[in-house]
Amino acid sequence: MPGGLPRAQPPPDVPPSGGPARITLWRLRRNPLRRPTDLLQAWIGLGLLLAVLAAAPVALFLAHDTAFRHYERQAEHQERTWQRTTAVLVHDSPRHPEPGSQQAKRARYSVTVRLTGPDGLTRTARADVPAGLPAGSSVEVWTDPDGRVTGPPMTDAEIRSRSAGWAILAVLAVCAVGAAVYGLAALVLRRRNLSAWAEDWSRTAPRWTSFR
């Protein structure tokens, strides 16, 4: 045939709609069109699903426990080494648009303050203070061993919140790894299917195109 054999054009691999479970199950059912790679892909999907379901709780527990211990030690270190000291405002702190409101009571503004460090030297730093304080007002701030102004030591609620965040990230990471492995396996199997299509077509096409 002029121009050589026509290129193989396999049909698109579009599974029936209905969600991941149905996509996997149709590959497990016996039918004349099912390829060995379809069955292999189904077993890979089921295996990865079971692996993710088994690994996710373990990852959640380990991540939460590790993070909790870490932040607990960090909070203990902060309580031992950080200290409260008195600082003086260098400038007025901004006024809240709604003086006397609950928002104004909770609002904090970053202003320049003057304080004495652990070495006895006077220094300036930025600290979050309530709204509407005039210059020269005294406020209590937390400082680290180097005299830098910092926030208060972590509370138990903050420790639990941060630990829960790492636990959730660990579970998401397990799910992402499972999805990535399945996607890679599906890609490899699809390329194998396309290669098999091309090889079969190279044997079949001459019989179809040899008649004049």
C-alpha positions as CSV (number, residue, x, y, z in Angstrom):
1,M,0.0,0.0,0.0
2,P,1.4,3.5,-0.9
3,G,2.8,5.3,2.1
4,G,3.2,2.1,4.2
5,L,0.8,0.7,6.7
6,P,-1.8,2.9,8.3
7,R,-1.0,3.8,11.8
8,A,-2.8,1.8,14.5
9,Q,-5.7,3.7,16.1
10,P,-6.8,1.9,19.3
11,P,-10.1,3.1,20.8
12,P,-9.9,5.4,23.8
13,D,-9.7,3.6,27.2
14,V,-12.7,5.3,28.7
15,P,-14.2,3.3,31.6
16,P,-17.9,3.5,32.4
17,S,-19.0,6.3,34.7
18,G,-19.9,5.7,38.3
19,G,-16.9,6.5,40.4
20,P,-13.6,4.8,41.2
21,A,-15.2,1.7,42.7
22,R,-17.1,0.9,39.4
23,I,-14.0,1.8,37.4
24,T,-12.1,-0.9,39.3
25,L,-14.9,-3.5,39.3
26,W,-15.5,-3.5,35.6
27,R,-11.9,-4.5,35.1
28,L,-12.5,-7.5,37.4
29,R,-15.5,-8.8,35.6
30,R,-15.0,-11.5,32.9
31,N,-15.7,-10.4,29.4
32,P,-14.2,-11.1,26.0
33,L,-12.6,-7.6,25.7
34,R,-10.8,-7.7,29.0
35,R,-7.1,-7.6,28.7
36,P,-4.6,-9.1,31.1
37,T,-3.4,-5.5,31.8
38,D,-7.0,-4.5,32.7
39,L,-7.0,-7.3,35.4
40,L,-3.6,-6.3,36.6
41,Q,-4.6,-2.6,36.9
42,A,-7.7,-3.6,38.9
43,W,-5.6,-5.7,41.3
44,I,-3.1,-2.9,41.6
45,G,-5.9,-0.4,42.4
46,L,-7.4,-2.7,45.0
47,G,-4.1,-3.4,46.6
48,L,-3.2,0.3,46.8
49,L,-6.6,1.1,48.2
50,L,-6.2,-1.5,51.0
51,A,-2.6,-0.3,51.6
52,V,-3.8,3.3,52.0
53,L,-6.6,2.3,54.3
54,A,-4.1,0.4,56.5
55,A,-1.3,3.0,56.4
56,A,-3.4,6.1,56.9
57,P,-4.3,5.4,60.6
58,V,-0.7,4.4,61.3
59,A,0.6,7.6,59.7
60,L,-2.0,9.7,61.5
61,F,-1.0,8.2,64.9
62,L,2.7,8.4,64.3
63,A,2.6,11.9,63.0
64,H,0.4,13.2,65.8
65,D,2.4,11.4,68.5
66,T,5.8,12.7,67.1
67,A,4.5,16.2,66.6
68,F,2.9,16.3,70.1
69,R,6.0,15.2,71.8
70,H,8.1,17.7,69.8
71,Y,5.8,20.7,70.6
72,E,5.5,19.5,74.2
73,R,9.2,19.6,74.7
74,Q,9.4,22.9,72.9
75,A,6.7,24.4,75.1
76,E,8.6,23.2,78.2
77,H,11.8,24.8,77.0
78,Q,10.0,28.0,76.3
79,E,8.5,28.1,79.8
80,R,12.0,27.5,81.3
81,T,13.9,30.0,79.2
82,W,11.4,32.7,78.2
83,Q,10.5,35.4,80.7
84,R,8.0,38.2,81.1
85,T,9.4,41.7,81.3
86,T,8.1,45.3,81.3
87,A,8.5,47.4,78.2
88,V,7.6,51.0,77.5
89,L,5.9,52.3,74.4
90,V,8.0,54.6,72.3
91,H,5.0,55.8,70.3
92,D,1.3,55.8,70.7
93,S,-0.4,52.7,69.5
94,P,-3.1,53.1,66.8
95,R,-6.6,53.7,67.9
96,H,-9.3,51.2,67.0
97,P,-12.1,52.4,64.7
98,E,-14.6,51.2,67.3
99,P,-13.3,52.2,70.7
100,G,-14.8,50.2,73.6
101,S,-16.1,47.3,71.4
102,Q,-15.2,43.7,71.9
103,Q,-13.1,43.9,68.7
104,A,-11.1,46.8,70.1
105,K,-10.4,44.9,73.3
106,R,-9.0,42.0,71.4
107,A,-7.1,44.0,68.8
108,R,-3.3,44.2,69.0
109,Y,-1.0,46.5,67.1
110,S,2.7,46.2,66.4
111,V,4.5,49.2,67.9
112,T,8.1,50.1,69.0
113,V,8.8,49.5,72.6
114,R,11.8,50.0,74.8
115,L,13.0,47.3,77.3
116,T,16.0,46.1,79.3
117,G,17.5,42.9,78.1
118,P,18.9,40.0,80.2
119,D,22.4,41.6,79.7
120,G,21.1,44.8,81.4
121,L,21.3,46.9,78.2
122,T,18.4,48.9,76.9
123,R,17.1,48.1,73.5
124,T,14.1,48.7,71.3
125,A,11.9,46.1,69.6
126,R,8.5,45.6,68.0
127,A,5.7,44.2,70.2
128,D,2.0,43.7,69.8
129,V,0.1,45.9,72.3
130,P,-3.6,46.9,72.9
131,A,-5.1,49.7,70.9
132,G,-5.1,53.3,72.0
133,L,-2.1,53.3,74.5
134,P,-0.2,56.5,74.7
135,A,3.6,56.7,74.5
136,G,5.3,55.9,77.8
137,S,2.7,53.3,78.8
138,S,4.1,50.1,80.3
139,V,3.2,46.7,78.9
140,E,4.3,43.2,79.7
141,V,6.1,41.3,76.9
142,W,7.8,37.9,76.6
143,T,11.4,37.7,75.7
144,D,13.7,34.8,74.8
145,P,17.2,34.2,76.3
146,D,18.7,36.7,73.8
147,G,16.3,39.4,74.8
148,R,14.3,39.3,71.6
149,V,10.6,40.0,72.1
150,T,8.5,36.9,71.3
151,G,5.0,35.6,71.9
152,P,4.0,33.7,75.1
153,P,5.0,30.0,75.4
154,M,2.7,27.6,73.5
155,T,-0.4,26.6,75.3
156,D,-1.9,23.0,75.5
157,A,-4.5,24.0,72.9
158,E,-1.8,25.2,70.5
159,I,0.1,22.0,70.9
160,R,-2.9,19.9,70.2
161,S,-3.9,22.1,67.2
162,R,-0.4,21.9,65.6
163,S,-0.2,18.2,66.2
164,A,-3.5,17.6,64.6
165,G,-2.4,19.6,61.6
166,W,0.6,17.4,61.1
167,A,-1.5,14.3,61.5
168,I,-3.9,15.5,58.8
169,L,-0.9,16.2,56.5
170,A,0.4,12.7,57.1
171,V,-2.9,11.2,56.0
172,L,-3.1,13.4,52.9
173,A,0.5,12.4,52.1
174,V,-0.3,8.7,52.3
175,C,-3.3,9.2,50.0
176,A,-1.3,11.3,47.6
177,V,1.4,8.6,47.4
178,G,-1.2,5.9,46.7
179,A,-2.8,8.0,44.0
180,A,0.6,8.7,42.4
181,V,1.6,5.1,42.4
182,Y,-1.7,4.1,40.8
183,G,-1.4,6.8,38.2
184,L,2.1,5.7,37.3
185,A,1.0,2.1,37.1
186,A,-1.9,3.0,34.9
187,L,0.3,5.0,32.6
188,V,2.8,2.2,32.2
189,L,0.0,-0.3,31.5
190,R,-1.6,2.0,29.0
191,R,1.7,2.4,27.1
192,R,2.0,-1.3,27.1
193,N,-1.5,-1.6,25.7
194,L,-0.7,0.9,22.9
195,S,2.4,-1.0,22.1
196,A,0.5,-4.3,21.9
197,W,-2.1,-2.6,19.6
198,A,0.6,-1.4,17.3
199,E,2.2,-4.8,17.1
200,D,-1.1,-6.5,16.4
201,W,-2.0,-3.9,13.8
202,S,1.3,-4.4,12.0
203,R,0.4,-8.1,11.6
204,T,-3.3,-7.5,10.7
205,A,-3.1,-4.5,8.4
206,P,-1.3,-6.2,5.5
207,R,-4.1,-8.7,5.2
208,W,-6.7,-5.9,5.1
209,T,-4.8,-3.8,2.6
210,S,-3.4,-6.4,0.3
211,F,-6.6,-6.7,-1.8
212,R,-6.9,-4.4,-4.8
